[in-house]
Amino acid sequence: SHKNKYKAKETLDKLQLTLENVNDVEVIGFGEAPINKIANKFRFQVLLRSTSPKTLLELAQRCKIANVEIDIDPVSFS
């Protein structure tokens, strides 16, 4: 998320490049969040799947990109 829509999209693009070469992680989808603006911030999302929760947690620790929130086992995608 970011107050500037283009910077938020740029962050998504950086994250996508990071995820391209990760083993055991499948990118299910990405793009604007269903509720694309909250608290004056534009939001994008990436949905990942892996057979190993440990791999996702390690990936979360490696992705030190600003304005990124991680939700393991999300209840909803809004």
C-alpha positions as a Markdown table, in Angstrom:
| # | Residue | x | y | z |
|---|---|---|---|---|
| 1 | Ser | 0.0 | 0.0 | 0.0 |
| 2 | His | 1.1 | 3.6 | -0.6 |
| 3 | Lys | -0.5 | 7.0 | -0.9 |
| 4 | Asn | 0.7 | 7.2 | -4.4 |
| 5 | Lys | -0.9 | 4.6 | -6.7 |
| 6 | Tyr | 2.1 | 4.3 | -9.0 |
| 7 | Lys | 4.5 | 3.7 | -6.1 |
| 8 | Ala | 2.2 | 1.0 | -4.8 |
| 9 | Lys | 2.2 | -0.6 | -8.2 |
| 10 | Glu | 6.0 | -0.3 | -8.4 |
| 11 | Thr | 6.3 | -2.1 | -5.0 |
| 12 | Leu | 4.1 | -4.9 | -6.5 |
| 13 | Asp | 6.4 | -5.1 | -9.5 |
| 14 | Lys | 9.5 | -5.4 | -7.3 |
| 15 | Leu | 7.8 | -8.1 | -5.3 |
| 16 | Gln | 6.9 | -10.1 | -8.4 |
| 17 | Leu | 10.5 | -10.0 | -9.6 |
| 18 | Thr | 11.6 | -11.3 | -6.2 |
| 19 | Leu | 9.0 | -14.2 | -6.3 |
| 20 | Glu | 9.9 | -15.3 | -9.9 |
| 21 | Asn | 12.9 | -17.4 | -8.8 |
| 22 | Val | 11.6 | -18.9 | -5.5 |
| 23 | Asn | 11.3 | -22.7 | -5.4 |
| 24 | Asp | 8.2 | -24.3 | -3.8 |
| 25 | Val | 6.2 | -21.0 | -4.1 |
| 26 | Glu | 3.4 | -20.6 | -6.6 |
| 27 | Val | 2.0 | -17.2 | -7.5 |
| 28 | Ile | -1.7 | -17.7 | -7.7 |
| 29 | Gly | -2.6 | -14.1 | -8.6 |
| 30 | Phe | -1.8 | -10.5 | -8.2 |
| 31 | Gly | -3.2 | -7.1 | -8.9 |
| 32 | Glu | -5.3 | -4.4 | -7.2 |
| 33 | Ala | -6.9 | -5.4 | -4.0 |
| 34 | Pro | -10.8 | -5.8 | -4.2 |
| 35 | Ile | -11.0 | -2.7 | -1.9 |
| 36 | Asn | -8.2 | -0.8 | -3.6 |
| 37 | Lys | -8.1 | 2.2 | -1.4 |
| 38 | Ile | -8.3 | 2.4 | 2.4 |
| 39 | Ala | -7.2 | 5.3 | 4.6 |
| 40 | Asn | -6.1 | 7.2 | 1.6 |
| 41 | Lys | -3.7 | 4.4 | 0.5 |
| 42 | Phe | -3.9 | 2.4 | -2.7 |
| 43 | Arg | -3.6 | -1.3 | -2.2 |
| 44 | Phe | -2.4 | -4.2 | -4.3 |
| 45 | Gln | -2.2 | -7.9 | -3.4 |
| 46 | Val | -0.3 | -11.1 | -4.2 |
| 47 | Leu | -1.7 | -14.5 | -3.4 |
| 48 | Leu | 1.0 | -17.2 | -2.9 |
| 49 | Arg | 0.7 | -20.9 | -2.3 |
| 50 | Ser | 3.4 | -23.4 | -1.1 |
| 51 | Thr | 3.4 | -26.9 | 0.3 |
| 52 | Ser | 5.8 | -25.6 | 3.0 |
| 53 | Pro | 4.7 | -22.9 | 5.5 |
| 54 | Lys | 8.3 | -22.6 | 6.5 |
| 55 | Thr | 9.2 | -21.5 | 2.9 |
| 56 | Leu | 6.6 | -18.8 | 3.0 |
| 57 | Leu | 7.8 | -17.5 | 6.4 |
| 58 | Glu | 11.4 | -17.5 | 5.2 |
| 59 | Leu | 10.3 | -15.6 | 2.1 |
| 60 | Ala | 8.4 | -13.1 | 4.2 |
| 61 | Gln | 11.6 | -12.4 | 6.2 |
| 62 | Arg | 13.7 | -12.0 | 3.0 |
| 63 | Cys | 11.2 | -9.6 | 1.4 |
| 64 | Lys | 12.2 | -6.4 | 3.2 |
| 65 | Ile | 10.2 | -4.1 | 0.9 |
| 66 | Ala | 8.5 | -1.0 | 2.4 |
| 67 | Asn | 4.7 | -0.9 | 2.7 |
| 68 | Val | 4.2 | -4.7 | 2.5 |
| 69 | Glu | 2.0 | -6.6 | 4.9 |
| 70 | Ile | 1.9 | -10.4 | 5.0 |
| 71 | Asp | -1.1 | -12.4 | 6.0 |
| 72 | Ile | -0.5 | -16.2 | 6.3 |
| 73 | Asp | -3.8 | -18.1 | 5.9 |
| 74 | Pro | -6.0 | -15.0 | 5.2 |
| 75 | Val | -9.6 | -15.2 | 6.2 |
| 76 | Ser | -10.6 | -13.0 | 3.3 |
| 77 | Phe | -9.0 | -11.2 | 0.3 |
| 78 | Ser | -10.4 | -7.7 | 0.7 |
